[in-house]
């Protein structure tokens, strides 16, 4: 997935490499320096890694600030790629960063060597997404439970004004019959669509209100504290750039509009 606004701003950095998918300064010794007197128990390497990560956070944040990029580093962790770290950002999709803080990469990173290619960056993003989905309050979503035993659960970023969301919604009953629980997350595609989505989420019967909006009728509701803005931001954070955007419960992006048979097949393959 592309990272739109961030990619434009990052172009101002002196050296940038961006890998697209379809749509340090020298480290100085500090008081935390690991010495030869540290016990050989694994603790030394853990502390050294933590120190390295903190230095990288400081360097990256400084570079972002210099470039005028309004983002904050939320988390950073090592990866299987030598000298590359997975960096979670506030308001933008995660990126891979070099250990010196001079380069960032966003897109498909593939590991070769096995019979099947391994999507390294996809696995890292899926792990982040899974945690974010698990943290959602189900009461803040529009949920269509599976009939009988629940085989799979999908999270779908949707907008009542989106034609392909209408088409996807028309298959809800069939998906439920196949054992798929569908959980809608609000993701208005533009400012002009926020009022309708907020009215849907403020309605006593969100399902009926969503159906009404899809039918082209106005939805009226008393203003309330609603999660639409937060859900929209969630989508931005994980790289959503259109609707519908369908994700498995383990955080993997499955695609946009998908017919029920194909959706079940993709879920079964995971």
Backbone bond lengths (Angstrom), bond angles and torsions (degrees), N, CA, C in turn:
res aa  C-N    CA-C-N  psi(-1)  N-CA   C-N-CA  omega(-1)  CA-C   N-CA-C  phi
1 X - - - 1.447 - - 1.533 109.53 -
2 X 1.301 117.92 149.23 1.439 122.55 -177.21 1.520 110.14 -84.58
3 X 1.395 115.04 157.74 1.415 112.12 174.54 1.506 115.59 -116.28
4 X 1.269 117.14 44.37 1.452 130.06 165.90 1.522 115.71 22.06
5 X 1.352 116.95 -105.56 1.455 122.53 -172.97 1.526 111.41 -57.06
6 X 1.311 117.15 -41.14 1.457 120.91 -177.91 1.514 109.74 -64.40
7 X 1.351 117.61 -40.65 1.451 120.76 -178.22 1.522 110.94 -62.30
8 X 1.330 117.41 -37.12 1.456 121.65 -179.44 1.515 110.27 -65.75
9 X 1.324 116.01 -42.92 1.457 119.71 -178.60 1.501 111.67 -70.56
10 X 1.304 116.54 -37.37 1.458 121.14 -175.25 1.517 111.32 -68.07
11 X 1.324 117.01 -19.51 1.455 120.39 179.28 1.518 111.09 -61.26
12 X 1.321 118.79 -17.89 1.451 122.18 -179.97 1.513 112.23 -80.94
13 X 1.303 119.18 -12.53 1.456 121.65 176.73 1.527 108.58 -69.00
14 X 1.319 115.96 154.51 1.461 120.04 -175.47 1.507 113.07 -64.66
15 X 1.325 117.28 -40.42 1.464 119.46 -179.45 1.501 109.13 -133.85
16 X 1.331 118.22 123.46 1.463 121.39 -178.21 1.523 109.61 -139.14
17 X 1.298 115.47 140.60 1.465 119.83 170.43 1.499 107.25 -129.09
18 X 1.345 118.54 123.48 1.454 121.98 -179.16 1.516 109.34 -119.83
19 X 1.318 115.93 125.67 1.462 120.58 175.70 1.512 106.90 -101.48
20 X 1.319 118.74 117.91 1.454 120.20 -174.09 1.508 111.60 -102.27
21 X 1.310 113.81 144.92 1.457 120.20 172.59 1.487 106.38 -115.13
22 X 1.423 116.57 153.96 1.463 118.86 -172.65 1.495 108.36 -37.93
23 X 2.376 106.93 -179.13 1.470 139.85 -160.18 0.756 141.70 103.94
24 X 32.134 77.69 -71.70 1.457 116.16 -84.11 1.408 101.29 -167.27
25 X 0.934 64.43 129.60 1.448 67.45 175.13 1.519 109.01 -49.80
26 X 1.391 115.86 155.06 1.456 117.71 179.62 1.506 110.23 -57.58
27 X 1.326 116.71 139.23 1.453 120.25 179.01 1.516 108.98 -73.37
28 X 1.318 116.14 133.91 1.447 121.69 178.17 1.515 109.85 -105.62
29 X 1.327 114.82 153.82 1.451 119.08 178.63 1.507 110.26 -66.23
30 X 1.324 117.42 140.88 1.453 122.51 178.19 1.508 108.63 -129.04
31 X 1.318 114.78 177.40 1.464 119.91 179.50 1.514 111.34 -66.13
32 X 1.350 117.19 -13.43 1.461 120.86 -179.63 1.522 112.36 -92.93
33 X 1.344 116.25 7.04 1.459 119.91 -176.87 1.530 110.98 -57.78
34 X 1.328 115.17 135.33 1.462 120.76 178.14 1.521 109.40 -79.69
35 X 1.306 118.18 132.43 1.461 121.83 -179.26 1.517 110.49 -114.47
36 X 1.327 114.99 172.08 1.460 120.38 -178.21 1.518 112.35 -67.34
37 X 1.344 116.73 -12.03 1.458 118.94 -178.93 1.515 112.58 -85.74
38 X 1.334 116.58 -5.07 1.463 119.51 179.32 1.524 109.63 -67.53
39 X 1.336 118.36 135.47 1.469 121.30 -178.10 1.519 111.78 -57.68
40 X 1.328 116.05 142.15 1.465 121.02 178.01 1.523 107.65 -85.49
41 X 1.333 116.02 81.67 1.461 119.90 -175.69 1.511 111.93 -137.21
42 X 1.327 115.11 7.41 1.466 118.55 -175.34 1.512 110.23 96.25
43 X 1.335 116.01 -18.90 1.458 120.16 -178.60 1.523 110.89 -66.70
44 X 1.326 116.87 -36.01 1.458 120.52 -178.36 1.518 111.21 -60.97
45 X 1.342 116.46 -49.51 1.455 119.90 -178.42 1.523 111.06 -64.45
46 X 1.328 116.60 -35.56 1.466 120.29 178.54 1.521 111.03 -64.52
47 X 1.315 116.83 -45.14 1.461 121.13 179.93 1.517 111.20 -67.37
48 X 1.327 116.70 -38.89 1.457 120.52 178.56 1.516 110.73 -63.70
49 X 1.336 116.67 -43.12 1.460 120.99 178.63 1.526 110.40 -62.65
50 X 1.321 115.95 -43.20 1.464 119.83 179.63 1.522 110.73 -62.87
51 X 1.327 116.85 -40.49 1.458 121.33 179.19 1.525 110.52 -64.81
52 X 1.329 116.50 -42.36 1.463 121.59 178.56 1.521 110.77 -62.14
53 X 1.316 116.83 -42.94 1.460 121.04 -179.96 1.524 111.11 -64.28
54 X 1.330 117.74 -41.40 1.457 120.90 178.98 1.526 110.99 -63.85
55 X 1.336 117.02 -40.75 1.458 120.38 177.63 1.525 110.96 -64.54
56 X 1.331 116.60 -39.09 1.463 120.30 178.83 1.526 110.58 -65.98
57 X 1.325 117.28 -41.39 1.462 120.88 177.73 1.527 110.20 -57.95
58 X 1.330 116.44 -45.98 1.465 120.51 -179.71 1.524 111.55 -62.72
59 X 1.340 116.22 -43.54 1.462 120.14 -179.00 1.526 111.60 -66.02
60 X 1.336 116.34 -46.39 1.465 119.81 179.43 1.515 111.73 -62.80
61 X 1.331 116.55 -43.95 1.459 119.70 -178.72 1.520 110.59 -63.01
62 X 1.331 116.50 -38.54 1.465 120.77 176.75 1.517 111.10 -63.06
63 X 1.338 116.58 -43.57 1.461 120.35 179.05 1.522 112.13 -65.66
64 X 1.334 116.38 -39.17 1.466 119.74 176.88 1.530 110.21 -62.65
65 X 1.327 115.92 -45.72 1.470 120.53 -178.74 1.530 111.12 -62.62
66 X 1.339 116.50 -41.44 1.464 120.19 179.26 1.527 110.92 -61.88
67 X 1.332 115.41 -35.91 1.466 120.25 -177.99 1.525 112.53 -83.61
68 X 1.340 116.29 -1.92 1.462 119.75 179.69 1.512 113.53 76.15
69 X 1.339 116.62 22.62 1.457 120.30 179.80 1.525 109.68 -86.76
70 X 1.306 115.92 117.03 1.464 121.00 -176.60 1.523 110.17 -85.28
71 X 1.294 115.96 77.13 1.455 120.79 177.62 1.515 109.33 -145.31
72 X 1.305 115.13 160.17 1.459 121.57 -179.32 1.522 108.47 -126.87
73 X 1.318 116.17 139.44 1.459 120.88 178.10 1.523 108.85 -79.31
74 X 1.329 115.96 119.96 1.460 121.04 -177.36 1.523 112.47 -92.41
75 X 1.337 115.78 -35.94 1.460 118.79 -176.35 1.523 108.78 -159.37
76 X 1.328 115.67 154.83 1.451 120.37 177.72 1.512 108.51 -146.04
77 X 1.326 116.81 138.82 1.457 119.04 178.74 1.524 110.48 -149.54
78 X 1.324 114.07 153.61 1.455 120.93 -178.45 1.523 110.34 -69.29
79 X 1.330 116.66 160.18 1.462 121.73 178.48 1.526 109.53 -130.45
80 X 1.305 115.48 176.75 1.467 119.91 178.35 1.522 112.27 -74.11
81 X 1.340 116.93 -10.93 1.458 121.94 179.74 1.527 108.78 -87.83
82 X 1.310 117.74 126.49 1.458 121.66 -177.64 1.529 111.96 -56.02
83 X 1.334 115.25 129.60 1.465 122.50 175.86 1.533 113.77 61.94
84 X 1.344 117.17 25.53 1.448 121.02 177.11 1.525 109.55 -124.45
85 X 1.332 115.75 137.36 1.467 121.65 -177.72 1.526 109.99 -123.16
86 X 1.329 114.84 147.82 1.464 121.81 177.14 1.514 107.42 -93.58
87 X 1.332 116.82 121.35 1.462 121.77 -173.19 1.528 110.15 -117.65
88 X 1.314 116.01 120.39 1.460 121.43 177.37 1.519 108.79 -92.92
89 X 1.347 116.09 130.34 1.452 121.81 -175.25 1.523 111.68 -115.39
90 X 1.320 115.70 156.63 1.461 121.09 177.47 1.524 109.32 -86.38
91 X 1.318 116.23 117.55 1.461 120.47 176.16 1.512 115.41 89.15
92 X 1.335 117.94 -2.24 1.456 121.59 -179.32 1.526 109.79 -140.77
93 X 1.333 117.36 158.92 1.470 119.44 175.34 1.518 110.96 -62.61
94 X 1.329 115.98 156.00 1.458 121.62 179.24 1.530 110.39 -66.31
95 X 1.318 115.83 158.57 1.461 121.81 178.46 1.523 109.51 -134.61
96 X 1.322 115.46 161.96 1.462 121.53 169.07 1.525 106.87 -95.25
97 X 1.324 116.85 137.14 1.462 120.84 -179.49 1.519 110.06 -126.90
98 X 1.332 115.58 142.54 1.462 119.84 176.36 1.521 109.13 -71.64
99 X 1.320 116.44 155.71 1.462 121.65 -174.51 1.523 112.67 -63.03
100 X 1.342 117.90 -22.07 1.458 119.57 179.45 1.527 112.34 -89.89
101 X 1.334 117.19 -2.70 1.459 120.23 177.08 1.514 114.82 76.45
102 X 1.325 118.22 11.81 1.465 120.97 -177.57 1.525 113.91 -95.82
103 X 1.323 116.32 -20.48 1.466 119.93 -175.51 1.526 110.32 -128.23
104 X 1.319 115.47 141.46 1.454 119.91 171.30 1.526 108.28 -129.85
105 X 1.312 115.31 150.01 1.457 121.77 -176.27 1.530 107.98 -133.85
106 X 1.317 116.38 143.09 1.465 120.14 177.63 1.514 108.39 -142.77
107 X 1.322 115.87 123.92 1.454 119.51 -179.19 1.517 110.89 142.68
108 X 1.322 116.43 -160.87 1.461 121.58 -176.91 1.525 111.29 -78.62
109 X 1.317 116.16 121.70 1.455 122.39 171.21 1.523 106.11 -112.62
110 X 1.335 116.66 119.18 1.458 121.81 -172.83 1.525 110.45 -111.19
111 X 1.349 116.05 134.43 1.466 120.59 172.06 1.517 108.94 -100.21
112 X 1.311 115.86 128.43 1.456 121.98 178.16 1.531 109.60 -104.90
113 X 1.316 116.07 171.85 1.451 120.25 176.81 1.513 113.32 121.56
114 X 1.329 116.44 -23.40 1.458 121.02 177.45 1.535 109.24 -102.92
115 X 1.310 116.41 177.19 1.464 120.50 178.91 1.526 110.71 -66.47
116 X 1.342 115.53 -30.34 1.457 120.03 177.57 1.524 109.19 -115.71
117 X 1.329 116.13 143.79 1.463 118.56 177.58 1.525 109.02 -71.29
118 X 1.319 115.85 150.82 1.466 121.27 -176.90 1.525 108.74 -117.60
119 X 1.322 116.88 120.98 1.463 122.41 -178.98 1.530 109.49 -85.14
120 X 1.306 116.63 93.72 1.461 121.57 -176.38 1.523 111.46 -64.12
121 X 1.338 117.22 -52.12 1.459 120.54 -177.19 1.526 111.73 -65.48
122 X 1.333 116.33 -34.26 1.467 119.86 178.70 1.520 110.70 -64.05
123 X 1.337 116.66 -40.93 1.465 120.46 178.32 1.518 111.51 -64.83
124 X 1.326 116.51 -40.47 1.463 120.62 179.82 1.530 110.50 -64.48
125 X 1.349 115.82 -45.26 1.469 119.54 179.64 1.514 111.14 -65.77
126 X 1.332 116.87 -39.27 1.462 120.44 179.75 1.520 110.93 -61.55
127 X 1.323 116.92 -38.56 1.458 119.96 177.98 1.518 111.92 -61.98
128 X 1.335 116.21 -42.35 1.468 120.35 176.78 1.526 110.62 -63.71
129 X 1.330 115.63 -45.14 1.465 120.01 -177.77 1.524 111.68 -62.32
130 X 1.319 116.27 -42.95 1.464 120.75 -179.45 1.520 110.75 -56.57
131 X 1.320 116.94 -44.28 1.460 121.22 179.57 1.527 111.09 -65.14
132 X 1.324 116.44 -39.86 1.469 120.28 -179.90 1.529 111.12 -67.31
133 X 1.329 117.61 -41.24 1.466 120.68 178.77 1.532 110.61 -65.50
134 X 1.331 116.50 -40.56 1.461 120.57 -179.38 1.526 111.17 -64.37
135 X 1.336 116.55 -27.04 1.465 120.53 -178.55 1.528 113.01 -82.19
136 X 1.345 116.97 -11.42 1.465 120.13 179.67 1.528 110.94 -68.33
137 X 1.321 115.80 145.01 1.460 121.06 173.48 1.532 107.36 -86.50
138 X 1.313 116.53 120.49 1.466 120.67 -177.47 1.533 110.92 -57.01
139 X 1.319 117.38 -29.18 1.465 121.00 179.42 1.524 112.11 -65.27
140 X 1.339 116.96 -18.45 1.461 121.09 -179.98 1.528 112.43 -90.47
141 X 1.329 117.07 1.49 1.456 121.67 -178.16 1.527 110.33 -112.22
142 X 1.324 116.60 169.61 1.464 120.71 169.50 1.525 105.61 -104.39
143 X 1.315 116.37 115.99 1.458 121.16 -170.49 1.523 111.52 -112.82
144 X 1.337 114.94 131.41 1.468 122.40 174.78 1.529 106.95 -116.12
145 X 1.332 117.65 98.41 1.477 121.29 -174.51 1.526 112.40 -66.55
146 X 1.308 114.53 152.93 1.462 120.64 175.39 1.521 109.55 -69.81
147 X 1.315 115.85 152.58 1.462 120.24 174.68 1.526 108.08 -88.57
148 X 1.305 116.15 130.09 1.459 119.39 -176.76 1.516 109.65 75.41
149 X 1.322 117.18 -142.19 1.452 122.21 -178.10 1.528 110.86 -73.59
150 X 1.326 115.85 133.66 1.459 120.55 177.57 1.521 109.63 -80.41
151 X 1.324 116.04 113.93 1.467 120.98 179.62 1.526 111.29 -88.88
152 X 1.323 115.49 -36.96 1.465 120.52 -177.34 1.526 109.55 -146.60
153 X 1.328 115.14 156.62 1.462 121.82 172.78 1.522 107.95 -127.30
154 X 1.328 116.45 132.26 1.464 120.13 177.31 1.519 109.60 -121.20
155 X 1.321 115.02 147.05 1.455 122.75 174.65 1.520 107.31 -107.56
156 X 1.328 116.33 127.63 1.464 120.53 -174.41 1.522 110.05 -125.73
157 X 1.329 116.66 116.38 1.460 121.17 173.37 1.520 106.45 -77.29
158 X 1.338 116.29 124.16 1.461 120.18 -171.02 1.519 111.83 -136.66
159 X 1.322 115.67 160.10 1.460 123.11 176.45 1.528 107.15 -141.27
160 X 1.309 117.01 128.98 1.467 120.74 -175.75 1.525 112.85 -64.92
161 X 1.338 117.94 -14.83 1.467 120.48 179.96 1.530 112.81 -92.55
162 X 1.326 116.70 -3.30 1.474 121.65 -173.15 1.532 110.99 -88.06
163 X 1.336 118.56 119.64 1.476 121.23 -179.11 1.527 113.67 -56.59
164 X 1.326 117.85 -40.87 1.457 119.47 -179.77 1.521 112.01 -73.28
165 X 1.335 116.46 -23.19 1.473 119.79 172.49 1.524 108.98 -69.38
166 X 1.324 116.55 -37.45 1.471 121.04 176.33 1.532 109.26 -60.80
167 X 1.327 114.96 -44.99 1.466 120.01 -178.03 1.526 110.65 -64.66
168 X 1.337 116.17 -42.78 1.461 121.09 177.97 1.523 109.67 -62.56
169 X 1.325 116.71 -43.14 1.461 121.89 -177.60 1.531 111.18 -63.12
170 X 1.314 116.34 -30.67 1.458 120.22 179.36 1.523 112.99 -65.00
171 X 1.328 117.28 -15.24 1.463 121.63 -179.53 1.533 112.94 -104.11
172 X 1.339 116.35 8.19 1.468 119.74 -175.92 1.533 111.40 -55.51
173 X 1.314 117.64 -47.94 1.466 121.00 -177.77 1.529 110.89 -59.39
174 X 1.334 116.67 -42.18 1.466 120.50 -179.86 1.532 110.84 -65.75
175 X 1.314 116.50 -39.74 1.469 120.14 178.40 1.532 110.15 -63.33
176 X 1.316 115.25 -44.04 1.466 119.44 179.20 1.523 110.86 -61.60
177 X 1.318 116.29 -39.05 1.466 120.72 178.62 1.535 111.51 -64.13
178 X 1.319 116.59 -28.47 1.458 121.12 179.80 1.527 112.00 -85.48
179 X 1.331 116.33 5.41 1.461 120.30 178.15 1.517 114.67 87.72
180 X 1.328 116.83 17.19 1.466 120.90 -179.30 1.526 109.84 -102.46
181 X 1.315 116.64 121.62 1.463 120.98 173.25 1.526 107.89 -88.86
182 X 1.325 116.07 131.01 1.463 121.67 -178.39 1.520 109.28 -109.25
183 X 1.324 115.79 127.05 1.466 121.58 178.05 1.522 109.30 -118.46
184 X 1.336 116.22 113.97 1.456 121.07 -178.94 1.532 110.95 -84.21
185 X 1.336 115.01 135.80 1.457 123.62 172.73 1.520 106.76 -116.61
186 X 1.326 116.82 133.80 1.465 120.40 -177.54 1.528 110.87 -72.25
187 X 1.335 115.34 129.78 1.467 119.67 176.48 1.528 109.78 -146.68
188 X 1.366 116.55 77.35 1.465 119.70 178.21 1.529 110.53 -60.08
189 X 1.331 116.74 134.10 1.466 121.13 -173.80 1.523 113.36 -78.83
190 X 1.314 117.70 -7.54 1.461 121.64 178.95 1.519 109.60 -166.03
191 X 1.325 115.80 166.90 1.464 119.90 -177.25 1.520 112.17 -57.77
192 X 1.334 116.17 -34.61 1.462 119.55 -176.58 1.526 112.62 -67.59
193 X 1.340 116.87 -16.25 1.463 120.12 -178.44 1.533 113.15 -98.23
194 X 1.318 116.80 -6.07 1.463 119.80 179.75 1.530 113.12 -62.05
195 X 1.354 119.27 -46.09 1.473 119.26 -177.30 1.525 113.12 -56.32
196 X 1.330 117.83 -44.05 1.468 120.07 -179.43 1.517 110.92 -64.67
197 X 1.329 117.25 -45.16 1.465 119.92 -179.50 1.526 111.06 -65.05
198 X 1.322 117.15 -36.35 1.461 120.01 177.28 1.531 110.83 -67.96
199 X 1.323 116.36 -37.94 1.471 119.36 176.96 1.530 111.08 -65.39
200 X 1.324 116.21 -38.32 1.468 119.52 177.39 1.523 109.55 -61.81
201 X 1.316 116.53 -47.73 1.468 120.65 -176.82 1.536 112.12 -71.31
202 X 1.334 117.77 -18.85 1.467 121.04 177.49 1.532 111.85 -92.55
203 X 1.325 117.31 -5.07 1.462 121.13 -179.42 1.525 111.07 -75.29
204 X 1.317 115.92 149.45 1.466 120.10 177.81 1.524 110.56 -63.73
205 X 1.323 116.49 -37.34 1.460 121.55 177.74 1.528 107.60 -116.75
206 X 1.316 116.19 94.02 1.460 120.40 -175.84 1.532 112.08 -65.35
207 X 1.316 116.56 -37.08 1.465 119.84 -179.54 1.526 110.68 -62.46
208 X 1.317 116.12 -45.79 1.465 120.20 179.41 1.527 110.36 -64.59
209 X 1.322 116.57 -39.42 1.464 121.04 -179.92 1.531 110.71 -66.47
210 X 1.327 116.44 -38.88 1.469 120.55 178.47 1.527 109.70 -64.98
211 X 1.336 117.05 -44.16 1.466 121.28 177.60 1.521 110.81 -60.40
212 X 1.320 115.65 -39.61 1.462 121.19 -179.75 1.526 110.42 -63.76
213 X 1.330 116.46 -44.46 1.464 120.83 179.72 1.521 111.36 -64.50
214 X 1.323 116.67 -40.25 1.462 121.24 178.56 1.531 110.78 -63.02
215 X 1.314 115.56 -33.23 1.473 120.21 178.93 1.527 112.13 -75.48
216 X 1.327 116.25 -1.67 1.458 119.95 177.90 1.513 114.13 88.83
217 X 1.315 116.88 10.42 1.464 120.98 -179.86 1.524 110.43 -95.13
218 X 1.309 116.48 150.56 1.461 120.49 178.85 1.518 110.14 -72.09
219 X 1.308 114.46 144.83 1.462 120.68 178.07 1.520 107.95 -113.63
220 X 1.324 115.37 124.02 1.467 120.33 179.75 1.526 108.71 -114.76
221 X 1.310 115.10 138.56 1.467 120.10 177.99 1.523 108.57 -157.41
222 X 1.305 115.48 151.94 1.455 120.44 176.18 1.521 108.65 -68.94
223 X 1.326 115.12 134.58 1.468 119.25 -179.32 1.521 110.61 -56.49
224 X 1.341 115.43 142.07 1.457 119.56 -178.46 1.528 109.92 -148.41
225 X 1.305 115.32 168.48 1.464 119.38 171.22 1.526 106.48 -70.28
226 X 1.313 116.39 118.43 1.465 119.06 -175.92 1.528 110.76 -134.34
227 X 1.338 116.91 159.67 1.462 121.12 -174.66 1.527 114.64 -92.69
228 X 1.329 118.42 10.65 1.463 120.25 -172.49 1.533 112.14 -59.69
229 X 1.324 117.87 -47.04 1.461 120.17 -179.65 1.525 110.98 -62.88
230 X 1.327 116.36 -42.38 1.470 120.26 179.74 1.524 111.16 -65.03
231 X 1.327 116.88 -38.69 1.463 120.39 179.69 1.531 110.77 -70.30
232 X 1.317 115.81 -36.85 1.464 119.40 175.39 1.531 109.94 -61.68
233 X 1.332 116.19 -43.81 1.459 120.44 179.90 1.527 111.37 -64.73
234 X 1.328 116.31 -36.48 1.463 120.57 175.98 1.521 109.74 -57.79
235 X 1.328 116.07 -46.03 1.455 119.96 178.76 1.521 112.04 -60.65
236 X 1.328 116.89 -42.40 1.461 120.61 177.92 1.519 110.81 -61.39
237 X 1.331 115.96 -40.37 1.465 120.83 -177.53 1.524 112.63 -63.84
238 X 1.320 116.81 -32.89 1.466 118.59 -176.37 1.537 112.41 -100.98
239 X 1.325 116.76 2.61 1.457 119.63 173.15 1.507 116.79 98.49
240 X 1.328 119.09 15.61 1.471 120.86 176.73 1.530 108.63 -65.54
241 X 1.327 116.69 131.99 1.461 119.70 177.61 1.520 112.67 -133.06
242 X 1.324 116.41 14.46 1.460 120.64 177.66 1.513 110.14 -176.94
243 X 1.325 115.63 166.28 1.462 120.23 -179.61 1.521 110.44 -125.91
244 X 1.342 118.00 152.08 1.461 124.45 -6.81 1.527 110.59 -73.07
245 X 1.320 116.00 153.80 1.462 122.13 174.03 1.521 106.33 -125.08
246 X 1.329 115.68 113.43 1.466 121.58 -171.15 1.530 110.54 -104.24
247 X 1.334 115.88 128.56 1.463 122.16 180.00 1.519 110.27 -126.62
248 X 1.323 115.38 144.40 1.460 119.88 174.38 1.521 108.91 -77.97
249 X 1.331 116.66 168.14 1.456 121.20 -178.73 1.526 111.46 -64.54
250 X 1.334 117.07 -25.44 1.461 119.44 178.79 1.530 112.02 -87.73
251 X 1.336 116.08 11.83 1.460 120.60 171.08 1.506 116.94 90.53
252 X 1.332 117.85 5.00 1.459 120.18 -177.50 1.534 111.15 -86.29
253 X 1.321 114.60 135.66 1.463 120.37 177.42 1.518 108.61 -75.38
254 X 1.331 116.49 124.56 1.461 121.69 -176.65 1.520 112.70 -100.12
255 X 1.336 116.65 -24.55 1.455 119.63 179.21 1.518 111.73 141.59
256 X 1.336 114.94 -171.09 1.457 121.08 177.17 1.514 109.34 -91.36
257 X 1.326 116.94 -120.16 1.459 119.07 177.17 1.523 109.12 -67.02
258 X 1.326 116.39 125.91 1.469 122.08 179.29 1.519 108.11 -134.69
259 X 1.325 116.37 131.68 1.462 119.70 176.76 1.523 109.53 -72.49
260 X 1.326 117.46 152.70 1.473 121.69 -173.53 1.525 115.19 -51.74
261 X 1.321 117.99 -44.96 1.471 120.55 -178.28 1.527 110.97 -62.86
262 X 1.330 116.16 -42.89 1.461 120.44 179.23 1.521 111.11 -68.16
263 X 1.332 116.51 -38.47 1.454 120.34 179.13 1.515 110.43 -62.55
264 X 1.326 116.99 -45.78 1.463 120.65 179.65 1.525 110.25 -62.45
265 X 1.322 116.80 -39.32 1.458 120.45 -179.90 1.526 110.65 -63.25
266 X 1.308 116.89 -44.05 1.476 120.54 180.00 1.523 111.35 -65.79
267 X 1.320 115.74 -38.40 1.461 119.46 179.00 1.528 111.32 -67.71
268 X 1.315 116.49 -39.14 1.461 120.48 179.22 1.520 112.49 -67.68
269 X 1.334 115.83 -27.15 1.469 120.40 -178.91 1.521 112.15 -77.15
270 X 1.316 117.80 -21.26 1.459 121.30 -176.21 1.528 111.33 -75.26
